[in-house]
């Protein structure tokens, strides 16, 4: 049966996905400049996917007789993904996205292990599916970073 560790990780992932939506939206609005357009477009597309992840995680919590937290249960953690003071600082946003994706990947890998240990194949499968999306996002933003390093 699902244990407290699985619930805690599902809840953390749910909160992280919603924080990511907020930060991607802010950055997609704030960034300026010709070089920012591709990154802004990618952030706009990823918002819907991250929101879908949160919805799936919330549904899984409900299936496990838990509630996804509301805003009072939320604690912001994505310091590096805050909109930059200089609106043309696209590289700082790229680095922030990579930090957020790396954190998400770590969380989903932990959730996979915890679900496996708890004999919860449904949660494990959900985490594997979302992990693949997060790894794809990371790959895309690594490519954006390489363009700035050249």
N, C-alpha and C positions, 0 to 999 in steps of 0.2 A: 504494500500500500504506500501511497505517496507520503513522504515525511515532511517535517518542518523545513528542512534544507531546500527541498524542491519548491515549496511555497515561497520561501524567502527569496530564492533566485528568480522565480517567476515574477514576483512583485518588484524586485530590483530592475529586472529587464523591462517590465512594463513602464516603470518610472523613467528609465533611461531612454526608451523609445519616444516617450512624450516630450522629454527635455530636448531630444535631438530634433523633433519636429519644430519646436519653438525656435531653436537656434538656427536650423536650416532656413526657416522662413525669414527670420530677422536678417540673416546674412544675405539671402537672395534679394531682399529689398534694399539693403544698405550698400552693397558693393557697387562701385562705379568704375567705368572705364571699359575700353574695347576688350582688353584681355580678360575682363571679369565675366563677359557674357556667357561663355561656355560653362564656366563654373556655376554661375547663377542658374542656367538652364538645368544643369545636372542636379543642383540642390532642389529646384522646384519639382523635378521628377521624383527625387528620392523622398520628398515629404510624404507623398501618397503611400509609398512603400513602407516607410517607417510607421506611419499611422496605421496601416494594415497590420503590421507586426504587433503594435500595441493592442489593437482590437483582438487579434488572435490570442495574445497572452492573457488579456482580460477575460475572454471567453473560457480559456483553459482554467483560470482561477475559479470562475463561476462553476465550471464542471466539477471542480474539486471542493465545492461548498465553501469557497472563500470569496471575498469581494476585492475587485481591483480598487486600489486606494483613490480617494479624491484629492483635491488640491492641498488639504490640510496634512496629508500623509506624504507630501512631496518635499524633497530636499534637493536643490540644484547642486550639481557637481561638475558640470562641464565648463570649467574656467577657461580653458584654451579655445573654446568654440564661441566665445562671446564676440559680438560684432566689433570689428576693429575701429579704433578712433579715426584712423586714416582710411577713408572708404575705398581707396585704391589698393589697399594692402591685401591683395588676393592670396598671397602666399601664406599669411597668418591664418586665413580661413581654411586653406587647404590643409595646413598642419593641424588645425583644430579638428577638422573632419577626420583626419587620420588618427588622432588621439581617441576620438569618440568611437570610431570603427574598431580600433584595437581593444578598447575597453569592452565593447559589445561582443567582440569575438571571444574574449576571455570569459565573459559572463556566460555566453551560450555553450562554450566548451565545458565550463563548470556545471551548467545545468544538464548537459548531456550525461556527464559522469554521475551526478546526483540522481537523475531519473533512472539511469541504468541500475544503480545501487538500490533504488527504491522499487525496482520492478514496475516502472511506470513507462511502458513503451509509447504511449500516446504523447506524453510530454517530451520524451526523448526524440520522437519523430518530428515534433513541432520545432524543437530546438535545432535539430539538424537542418531542417528546411530554412529556418531564419538565418542560421550560421552561414549557409551558402550565399544568401543575399548579402550579408554583411561583408563577407570576403570579396564578393564581386564589387561592392562599393569601394572597399579599400584598394583594390587593384586599379579601379578607375582613377581614384585620387592620387595614387602613387604616380600614375601617368601624368596627371596635371603637375605634380611636384617636379617630375623630371624635366618638363618643359621650362620651368622656372630656374632650374639648376644649370641649364645649358647656356 
